[in-house]
Amino acid sequence: MKAIRIHGRGGPDHLVYEDAPQPHPGPGEVLVRVYAAGVIATELQWDETYQTNAGSLRPLPIPGPDLSGVVEEIGSGITALARGDEVYAMLGYGRDGAEAEFTIALPSELAPKPRTLDFVRAAAVPLTALTAWQALFVHARLAAGQTILIHGAAGGVGVFAVQLARWVGAHVIATASARNRDFLRELGASAVIDYTTTRFEEIVHDVDLVFDLVGGDTLVRSWQVVKPGGVLVSVVSPRPSFAKAKAHGVRPVWFIVEPNREQLIQIGALIDAGQIRPIIDTVLPLSQARQAYEQGARGHTRGKIVLRVVD
Ligand SMILES: NC(=O)c1ccc[n+]([C@@H]2O[C@H](COP(=O)([O-])OP(=O)(O)OC[C@H]3O[C@@H](n4cnc5c(N)ncnc54)[C@H](OP(=O)(O)O)[C@@H]3O)[C@@H](O)[C@H]2O)c1
């Protein structure tokens, strides 16, 4: 089969489009014919991308945990899925990903593809929507009437965070550059702060939750805008400082998103009900994965870049 494989640590230069062995499902595994794969621009820097279960570096892994596709073959012991099922998934870490014509998935990772989405749009959902869902509802327990400040709101995770926060009835303040202001207001933000001209901490105070998708100086300046007893969730390295959190009376959270079939089913139901939607920046063929990662690394993607595997 054709696949993208990572030939070394570093950036997109190490990605090669080439022939790779066709995977076969073992007991409890599912072979999926991949139709589209979502690009996670920072994935090439993650340790998780390179580890095997034994902890050693894997020579030629296939990147891309996000997929949409069709079940091709079922391993023994699986009754809940059938050949031909249309699915979408975030695959777990330490295994081959979905930037290939076929991949192996576990039933606990696979959910029915939202019926209102085509395969390209479905592949733009799993990891980013799960990150937003787990941040807002599992770790921060965001509730109606609360105020959330979302940094990096126009990116892959941010567009779902804005929509999910609005769906639950929160008041959403977003940071982005000016070109994304109208776009984010239309998605559900009631205020959009242009980070290139305005220091958010001069106009934002006493929010219940900051969701940080930018890190660095943006994270450091965020402590002062959370009300005492509030929460700061970051998914960007390095982790938030416990000393700063204690000094401001804020609960710090840092986590790595996990695959979750049940949450993907709930997200799919919201999509099919028209409550939230994926945002696609660019669609490229699988063979152009290197260009996709280069574009993503520039840090100004609106929503997602998706690789089309099947026309
Ligand atoms: N720990 C985890 O499990 C986990 C999971 C998912 C993602 N992440 C991390 O979360 C981060 C965000 O991921 P992503 O996929 O959403 O990224 P992304 O799609 O690449 O984000 C791009 C967006 O960031 C915005 N942006 C850039 N600099 C900004 C700033 N200083 N202030 C506000 N917005 C800014 C850009 O808006 P403009 O074009 O308007 O500048 C652009 O829309 C990444 O570092 C990723 O590795 C971690």
The ligand as an ORCA input file, in Angstrom:
! r2SCAN-3c Opt
* xyz 0 1
  N      -1.667     17.863     24.767
  C      -2.530     17.469     23.819
  O      -3.166     16.434     23.938
  C      -2.755     18.316     22.595
  C      -3.799     18.016     21.723
  C      -4.024     18.845     20.624
  C      -3.212     19.947     20.410
  N      -2.188     20.191     21.275
  C      -1.336     21.388     21.092
  O      -2.182     22.523     21.142
  C      -1.654     23.529     20.297
  C      -2.735     24.000     19.356
  O      -3.056     22.965     18.457
  P      -3.897     23.282     17.156
  O      -3.945     22.031     16.360
  O      -5.183     23.921     17.522
  O      -2.924     24.348     16.467
  P      -3.060     25.099     15.096
  O      -4.262     24.648     14.363
  O      -1.756     25.023     14.408
  O      -3.277     26.620     15.577
  C      -3.169     27.611     14.635
  C      -3.891     28.835     15.159
  O      -3.151     29.453     16.210
  C      -3.426     30.839     16.161
  N      -2.377     31.575     16.847
  C      -1.051     31.567     16.571
  N      -0.392     32.344     17.477
  C      -1.330     32.851     18.317
  C      -1.294     33.701     19.460
  N      -0.131     34.206     19.919
  N      -2.448     33.999     20.083
  C      -3.631     33.510     19.649
  N      -3.743     32.687     18.574
  C      -2.601     32.354     17.925
  C      -3.502     31.150     14.696
  O      -4.379     32.239     14.515
  P      -3.972     33.439     13.546
  O      -3.813     32.835     12.178
  O      -5.130     34.364     13.681
  O      -2.654     33.981     14.059
  C      -4.060     29.867     14.082
  O      -5.430     29.959     13.796
  C      -0.438     22.909     19.600
  O       0.731     23.298     20.285
  C      -0.661     21.420     19.757
  O       0.538     20.675     19.780
  C      -1.942     19.406     22.348
*
